[in-house]
Amino acid sequence: MLTNSLSRRNFVSLSMGGLAGLGIAPALAAAVKQQAANSAAKNVLVIFEQGGVSHTDTWDPKPNANPVHRSPFKTIDTNVPGMQFTELLSRTAKLADKISVVRCMRQPKPNIGNSHPLGSQYLFSGADPTGPVEIPDIGSVVSHEKGTAAPHLPAYVFEGSGEQSKMTRLGFLSASHKAYQIRHGKVSGLKLEGITKDRLHGRRKLLANLNIGLTGAARPEVRAMESFAAQAEDMLTNPKTLAAFDVESEPDHIKKLYHPDEDNRRHRGNMYMLGRKLIESGVRFVTINTQWPSNGKLWPGGGNMNWDHHDAIYSKGNTNIKGGGAGAGRFGIGTWPMMPSTDWAFSGLIADMDQRGLLDECLVCFVTEFGRTPKVNEREGRDHWVHAFSFAFAGAGVPGGQIVGQTDSDGAYVTSPTAYTIEDYGATVFTKLGIDVNEPIYTPEDRPIFLSKGGRPINELFS
């Protein structure tokens, strides 16, 4: 039992030196601290393609794989000598000099690898979601540590379907750091109705004054709620709030970067563009999940637009095959709703952010829960695979034109000396933002929690 004169917080500081209890070598910890001190990112934009994108069909082509299981998509050169993608990323290939692809991601927790909800939570938090303490999303921690850069906007915005939005977690942080969730790019409740700005402000000030002198008024959670109320007032009264969410106001030449045709842009294009607008408007942390088209309408025969291609992954239409399994309702990876629309949207995003100078201080992450099997199954699909998969990064000092790590000839296992985990991904994001993962944050009970515990930043992403 710790005495009042020696709190958990002091105990951690004195007994661990911030290092020993984690088993982290002092030299490594010092390097991480220096990376955080030299942080290049002010914002983070996460493109979360849920379901498990097949790495061998996209970022990590395997032209010499077993012909029975080889991807049918050609390997193509990029604008960087020696750096290759598959033809499904033909537009992104022209911007490879802006991107680093990490091909040595792995997830050494099988109980998570077979679960999309757990895999999603793992990514959102950068920590094992099955632990004894509910760890907040990275975005919520960033909100807690960095605050908002625009008082009229939340620090953390999550765009996604109801299914994925349920997987975001606040953990032990106060409600003011919760993800602000929107769906199909639509926001509601941001217009004042039946009350003037002055009257709203007066009500909030009255509530704050009534709290003065009350028992517990100085408690952190009470102060947090007052801060939350002030932010809500800013959101409701500032005309810039709605403008930040309005992709329709973008000029045509910008929209065309994401695709010239509105109907083809309504899925990923509009959502990726929304991510850029929110970053430009000052949101600290944005997650874009594009499982559903922005207008909520599916393509004919589609019932679930994610990447869980257990069935008919190479179908030229939907994956609803006779005797099929969990992959029904999707479209083949080479059809427009899947990789072609992703290639247009992602290349448009990188080009758009680059020409605006946003890549100077925004870290862009293209992530998925896990990869897919190197072998094609009996339903002509690929199942979950945690032993090797790929992430892509751009901006905030990430060296462009770089491949990090490698896998074997079938894309089954990492063969490079270092493999990176989701904890390492989390540590990378935190460090890019100047948040030292060797320093704990504390629960209301003063319990120390280490961010992305055991994770280390992906060194190759720091120039």
Secondary structure by P-SEA (a helix, b strand, c coil): cccccccaaaaaaccccccccccccaaaaaaaaaaaaaccccbbbbbcccccccccccccccccccccccccbbbbbcccccccccccaaaaaaaccccccccbbbbccccccccaaaaaaaaacccccccccccccaaaaaaaaccccccccccbbbbccaaaaaacccccccccccccccccccccccccccccaaaaaaaaaaaaaaaccccccccaaaaaaaaaaaaaaaaacccccccccccccccaaaaaaacccccccccaaaaaaaaaaaaaacccbbbbbcccccccccccccccccccccccccccccccccccccccccccccccccaaaaaaaaaaaaaaaaaacccccbbbbbcccbbbbccccccccccccccccccccccccccccccccccccccccccccccccaaaaaaaaaaaacccccbbbbccccccccccccccccccccc
